[in-house]
Amino acid sequence: MIPRILNAYLVECLKAMRAKSTYLGPVLAVLLSMLAPLIHPITDDSGSAYAFIAFTTPMVLNLLGLLLVLTFCAGLVSSEMGSGTIRLVLVRPLLRHEFLLAKLLLGMTYAALLTLLVGVSTWTVAAIQGRLAGVVFGGEMLHTSSEMLKAYVLGALLGLAPQFAAAAFAVMVSTLARSTGAAVGAAVGVWIVCDTLKYPLRIAPFLFSTYMESPWQVFTTYCEGLESSWTPSLYYCLASSLGAIVVFTAVAVVSFNRRNIQA
Amino acid sequence: MRLPCVLARGTPPSRAPQTPVVYSPFPFGSAGSELDTISRMPACVQTENLTKCYGSVVAVSGLNLSVRDGEVFGLLGPNGAGKSTTLCALCGLIRPTSGSISLFGKDLRRNFLEVSARMGVMVERPAFYNHLSAKRNLDLLARLSRREITVDRALDRVGLLPVAGKRVGAMSHGMRQRLGIAQALLTEPDLLILDEPTSGLDVESTQEILRLLRFLADEAKVTIIVSSHMLHEVETLCDRVAIMNQGRLLACADTDVLLSFDTSQAEVLVDAPEAAAKRLAAQPWVESVTIQPGRIHVKLQGASVHQLTAFLVSAGYRISGVIPRRRTLQDYFIKVLNS
């Protein structure tokens, strides 16, 4: 099964790489990262460049990034369903859940790629406009540049969990819709409604989107020159994200397996 | 086996002569009894009580179908008859509500990976990734298949190799249709399922595709199931046809048997058509006589064409020709639907 999934994943990557729309999101994310100094200027202070990174990366990833992941992943299955190309694929020796997992892997790759690009562009801007020589206070080196980079990388890796959960959610919606427009609208709409009403409805503790800032807590605290350790909210973030990935994927597999593919 | 390019000109497609199997003789084959008779033959495709419902709408109802190895099987029926649903069910795109489907003697659902590797499918209007070239489309599909991949050969067979680099979005409907057939042929399948394969093709391309399909059946022993509205194409191509209406199999018969001469009627070229018609109309063994310029069309009732000609000769008429009437698929189709 795994070779077939990887093979299908490779095919999906090739298809995505040849579609112009794939590049729109990453370009937007990079542009926003590069324009972020307009919102959060970088000064000559020792920690300013790191503060810029700590502000920009979560902002771009948690707002625009999440929206881009939802949009991209919501179109993965529904676009094939709408155009009819899915009929070409599902008559090949590939099981439906394998096809779906390949799509999900593609969505996760997209999310990881966005994180990578935002990270690279943010650090590049910070390096050009500021100093990335560690966090210094009163002449004392509180956190070296290497420590800061490690904290950032860890934060970025942990931050992938809610991004992946968003991808799984959008892929699930994608299997339920017949057109890309409907799927994107439903995915983004449901996300906005849930995020807006999660506190009144008291569902906030169970939603992965509640904890999207958590992975960045160590890096952010380091930027302020303080020591930090992980708080329980990070574990909630990981648990809710993992739970969401499992539940959304299972629902997607079941619904997709039962679906009739006919024009 | 090296197969020829479809663009190679040759004689029109024609079915290889076969020993007729009279399990469902003209005019009305019994769909119910068919399964019993042909179950003794090796079946490439077999459905048992296949039923598909969409809510309260029954698209296919209790379909018992059996397609033999290496034959070209035609599925006919008016719009909404259930042909496409049946074909989609055969290739696993839709889940039957009840009943079973076996391909190559194996249950489709339990052995999907194995059987799907051996079949090529084109159902409904073929759709492709429009932003990619024809070759790139097939390359991607070929990666998902588990057989020896022959992208260039598949394109060559349908005459698309010269435009392999052209973007699919810029292709005409006919070219896309041919590309649809190419993707079905991609893995040298043992079973081809084609839904209206010549839809939108011009006359020449249609002949080429029909010739190719006939060649695949005759030389490469590929089993082909084809649905079409073009009765004359089915007549030319198929060894056996089934007629569906409102989700039910109405009849199934050998094309050779269906297209045999109809000995119950004939056209007679006679020197005095009016007088001859008058004499014939009085005979009890003549059902009806129609006068046409220089000829009469006689429908017989329990008599042979030989008896008819003997009568006319003995009555002193000069006969310059007797044209026995050949049955057409259209006759059969209309008769079955009307019944």
Interface residues (C-beta under 8 A of the other chain):
Chain A: N7 A8 L10 V11 L14 K15 R18 A19 K20 S83 G84 T85 R87 L88 V89 L90 V91 R92 P93 L94 L95 R258 N260 I261 Q262 A263
Chain B: Y54 S84 T85 C88 C91 G92 L93 I94 R95 F112 L113 E114 S116 A117 M119 V121 V123 E124 R125 P126 A127 F128 Y129 N130 H131 L132 R136 L140 L141 R143 L144 S145 R146 Q183
